[in-house]
Amino acid sequence: MLELVFPDRVVATLVILRFQLPHAALALFYEVDRSTITRAVHEIRPLLAARGFAVPGSPDLRLRTLADVFAYAASHGVELRIDATEVRVRRPRANRPGRRAFVSGKMRQNTKKATVITDEKGRTLWAGAFRPGRQHDQTALKTEGICDLFERFQVRGKVDAGYRGLARQFPDQVQAPPPKPKKDAPPEDLAAWEEARKQQSSERICVEHANAEHKQWRPLQRWIGRREYFDQTYQAIAGLVSDRTAMR
């Protein structure tokens, strides 16, 4: 059996990240043992995840932390778009502690949750705050210290209804959809609310498009690997997507 040189290890990892091909199939193509492909993925994937995220117009700059994103947004006047997305994962085995933590209240399935941040054009700037699907979107982001960052940096952002608490805490910086009027509200109030809701949604929808771009990669359509490798895989894929979207 042959050993894979570094460029082949990178290519094999990219193919698996993009198409989720079985390791045995690539091993047959490269004429190596399956364990050689598995070892190559475990070596290259963390390197891709550690690269960070591309910055539009600054090829030498990479964003790796949430603080990096806020510092970049504050210095360049970028208005952020923030959203959470969920990916189905395997159900933990019975009688294991924390088994219910992965059951999403929204999807009613076992999921892992990631928070994605983009700019106004939907270009991925950061993906992180990986949590079991049961945890609320806002809680996942607050545990990453986003409240402190909003206090330190004069950054504005748009979010969905799941982050209304954040919008109430930082009303001058975070914009969430307007609350729905009461049932007995006059028709003109309902019409104004509907118009404001649609406007906010159209300005925020680009982050949903970014989530869809990530899920064009097969592993993020449904994660069938070990859950401990999910975070690293998501960051690697999101970082690769950001390389392409930064050129828009």
C-alpha positions as CSV (number, residue, x, y, z in Angstrom):
1,M,0.0,0.0,0.0
2,L,1.1,3.5,-0.8
3,E,1.2,6.5,1.6
4,L,-0.6,9.7,0.7
5,V,1.4,12.8,0.1
6,F,0.2,16.0,1.6
7,P,-1.7,17.4,-1.4
8,D,-3.5,14.1,-1.8
9,R,-4.5,14.2,1.9
10,V,-6.0,17.7,1.4
11,V,-7.9,16.6,-1.8
12,A,-9.2,13.5,-0.1
13,T,-10.4,15.5,2.9
14,L,-12.1,18.1,0.7
15,V,-13.9,15.3,-1.3
16,I,-15.2,13.8,2.0
17,L,-16.3,17.2,3.3
18,R,-18.1,18.0,0.1
19,F,-19.7,14.7,-0.8
20,Q,-19.3,12.5,2.3
21,L,-18.0,9.6,0.3
22,P,-17.1,6.5,2.2
23,H,-13.5,6.4,3.2
24,A,-13.2,2.9,1.7
25,A,-14.2,4.3,-1.8
26,L,-11.4,6.9,-1.7
27,A,-9.0,4.3,-0.4
28,L,-9.7,2.2,-3.4
29,F,-9.1,5.2,-5.7
30,Y,-5.8,6.1,-4.1
31,E,-4.8,2.4,-3.7
32,V,-4.3,2.8,0.0
33,D,-5.8,1.3,3.1
34,R,-9.0,2.8,4.4
35,S,-7.3,3.7,7.7
36,T,-4.9,5.9,5.7
37,I,-7.8,8.0,4.4
38,T,-9.3,8.2,7.9
39,R,-6.0,9.3,9.3
40,A,-5.6,12.0,6.6
41,V,-9.0,13.4,7.4
42,H,-8.2,13.6,11.1
43,E,-5.0,15.5,10.2
44,I,-6.4,17.9,7.6
45,R,-9.8,18.7,9.0
46,P,-8.6,20.5,12.1
47,L,-6.2,22.6,9.9
48,L,-9.1,23.7,7.8
49,A,-11.2,24.5,10.8
50,A,-8.4,26.6,12.3
51,R,-8.1,28.8,9.2
52,G,-10.9,31.0,10.3
53,F,-13.2,32.9,7.9
54,A,-12.3,35.1,4.9
55,V,-12.8,38.9,5.0
56,P,-14.2,40.5,1.8
57,G,-11.5,42.7,0.2
58,S,-8.8,41.6,2.7
59,P,-7.3,38.3,1.6
60,D,-4.6,38.4,4.2
61,L,-7.1,38.8,7.1
62,R,-9.0,35.9,8.7
63,L,-11.7,36.1,11.5
64,R,-11.3,33.3,14.0
65,T,-13.3,34.4,17.1
66,L,-16.5,36.3,17.8
67,A,-14.4,39.2,19.1
68,D,-12.6,39.3,15.7
69,V,-16.0,39.6,14.0
70,F,-17.1,42.5,16.2
71,A,-13.8,44.4,15.9
72,Y,-14.0,44.0,12.1
73,A,-17.6,45.1,11.9
74,A,-17.0,48.1,14.1
75,S,-14.0,49.3,12.1
76,H,-15.6,48.8,8.7
77,G,-19.2,49.8,9.6
78,V,-20.6,46.4,8.8
79,E,-24.1,45.6,10.0
80,L,-24.2,41.9,11.1
81,R,-26.9,39.3,10.4
82,I,-27.2,36.6,13.1
83,D,-29.0,33.4,12.9
84,A,-28.9,29.8,14.2
85,T,-29.2,26.6,12.2
86,E,-29.7,23.0,13.1
87,V,-28.3,19.8,11.7
88,R,-29.7,16.4,12.4
89,V,-27.4,14.0,14.3
90,R,-27.5,10.5,15.4
91,R,-29.6,9.8,18.5
92,P,-27.4,9.1,21.6
93,R,-27.6,5.6,23.0
94,A,-30.1,4.7,25.6
95,N,-29.4,5.4,29.3
96,R,-26.6,7.8,28.5
97,P,-26.5,11.1,30.5
98,G,-27.6,14.2,28.5
99,R,-29.5,12.1,26.0
100,R,-32.5,14.5,25.9
101,A,-30.3,17.5,25.4
102,F,-30.1,16.9,21.7
103,V,-33.8,16.8,21.1
104,S,-34.7,20.0,19.3
105,G,-37.9,21.7,20.5
106,K,-38.4,23.1,16.9
107,M,-37.5,20.1,14.8
108,R,-38.6,17.3,17.2
109,Q,-35.5,15.4,16.3
110,N,-31.9,15.0,17.6
111,T,-29.9,17.9,16.3
112,K,-26.8,20.1,16.9
113,K,-27.1,23.8,16.6
114,A,-24.7,26.3,15.1
115,T,-24.8,30.1,15.1
116,V,-23.9,31.8,11.9
117,I,-22.9,35.5,11.4
118,T,-22.8,37.2,8.0
119,D,-22.6,40.7,6.6
120,E,-25.3,42.5,4.7
121,K,-24.5,40.6,1.5
122,G,-24.8,37.2,3.2
123,R,-21.0,36.5,3.2
124,T,-20.1,34.2,6.1
125,L,-18.0,35.9,8.7
126,W,-18.2,33.4,11.5
127,A,-19.8,30.1,12.6
128,G,-19.6,28.7,16.1
129,A,-21.5,28.5,19.4
130,F,-22.1,24.8,18.8
131,R,-24.7,23.5,21.2
132,P,-27.1,20.5,21.5
133,G,-30.4,21.2,19.7
134,R,-32.4,21.6,22.9
135,Q,-30.6,24.8,23.9
136,H,-32.2,28.1,22.9
137,D,-30.6,30.1,20.1
138,Q,-30.2,33.1,22.3
139,T,-28.8,31.2,25.2
140,A,-26.2,29.6,23.0
141,L,-25.0,32.9,21.7
142,K,-25.0,34.6,25.1
143,T,-22.8,31.9,26.6
144,E,-20.2,33.0,23.9
145,G,-20.1,36.5,25.5
146,I,-22.0,38.4,22.8
147,C,-23.5,40.8,25.4
148,D,-20.0,42.0,26.4
149,L,-19.1,42.5,22.8
150,F,-22.2,44.6,22.1
151,E,-21.2,46.7,25.1
152,R,-17.6,47.1,23.9
153,F,-18.3,47.7,20.2
154,Q,-20.8,50.0,18.6
155,V,-22.0,47.3,16.2
156,R,-25.5,46.9,14.8
157,G,-27.2,43.6,13.8
158,K,-30.4,42.1,12.6
159,V,-31.8,38.9,14.1
160,D,-35.0,36.8,14.0
161,A,-37.6,36.4,16.7
162,G,-35.5,34.0,18.7
163,Y,-33.3,36.8,19.8
164,R,-35.9,39.3,21.0
165,G,-34.4,39.3,24.4
166,L,-31.1,40.5,22.9
167,A,-32.9,43.2,21.0
168,R,-34.6,44.4,24.2
169,Q,-31.3,44.5,26.0
170,F,-29.6,46.4,23.2
171,P,-32.4,48.3,21.4
172,D,-30.1,50.7,19.6
173,Q,-27.9,48.0,18.2
174,V,-30.0,44.8,17.7
175,Q,-33.1,44.8,15.5
176,A,-35.6,41.9,15.8
177,P,-39.0,41.5,14.0
178,P,-41.7,43.8,15.5
179,P,-44.1,42.1,17.9
180,K,-47.4,41.1,16.5
181,P,-50.3,43.4,17.5
182,K,-53.1,42.1,19.7
183,K,-56.1,40.4,18.2
184,D,-58.3,43.4,18.6
185,A,-55.8,45.8,16.9
186,P,-57.2,48.0,14.1
187,P,-56.6,46.9,10.5
188,E,-54.1,49.8,9.9
189,D,-51.9,48.6,12.8
190,L,-51.9,45.0,11.4
191,A,-51.0,46.4,8.0
192,A,-48.2,48.5,9.4
193,W,-46.9,45.5,11.4
194,E,-47.0,43.2,8.3
195,E,-45.1,45.8,6.3
196,A,-42.4,46.3,9.0
197,R,-42.1,42.5,9.4
198,K,-41.6,41.9,5.7
199,Q,-39.0,44.7,5.5
200,Q,-37.0,43.3,8.4
201,S,-37.2,39.8,7.0
202,S,-36.0,40.9,3.5
203,E,-33.0,42.6,5.1
204,R,-32.2,39.6,7.3
205,I,-32.8,36.8,4.8
206,C,-29.3,36.8,3.5
207,V,-28.1,34.9,6.6
208,E,-30.6,32.2,5.8
209,H,-29.1,32.0,2.3
210,A,-25.7,31.6,4.0
211,N,-27.0,28.7,6.1
212,A,-28.3,27.1,2.9
213,E,-24.9,27.5,1.2
214,H,-23.3,25.6,4.1
215,K,-25.8,22.8,3.8
216,Q,-25.1,22.3,0.2
217,W,-22.1,20.3,1.6
218,R,-23.3,16.8,2.2
219,P,-22.2,16.3,5.8
220,L,-24.3,19.2,7.0
221,Q,-27.5,17.9,5.4
222,R,-27.5,15.1,8.0
223,W,-24.5,14.4,10.2
224,I,-23.9,10.7,10.5
225,G,-20.4,10.8,12.0
226,R,-19.4,11.1,15.7
227,R,-20.9,14.1,17.4
228,E,-17.5,15.2,18.8
229,Y,-16.3,15.9,15.2
230,F,-19.3,17.9,14.2
231,D,-18.0,21.3,15.4
232,Q,-14.7,21.0,13.6
233,T,-16.4,19.8,10.4
234,Y,-18.8,22.7,10.4
235,Q,-16.1,25.3,11.0
236,A,-14.0,23.7,8.2
237,I,-16.9,23.8,5.7
238,A,-18.0,27.3,6.7
239,G,-14.5,28.6,6.3
240,L,-14.2,27.1,2.8
241,V,-17.6,28.6,1.9
242,S,-16.4,32.0,3.2
243,D,-13.4,31.8,0.8
244,R,-15.9,31.8,-2.1
245,T,-18.4,34.2,-0.8
246,A,-15.7,36.8,0.1
247,M,-15.2,37.3,-3.6
248,R,-18.8,38.5,-4.2
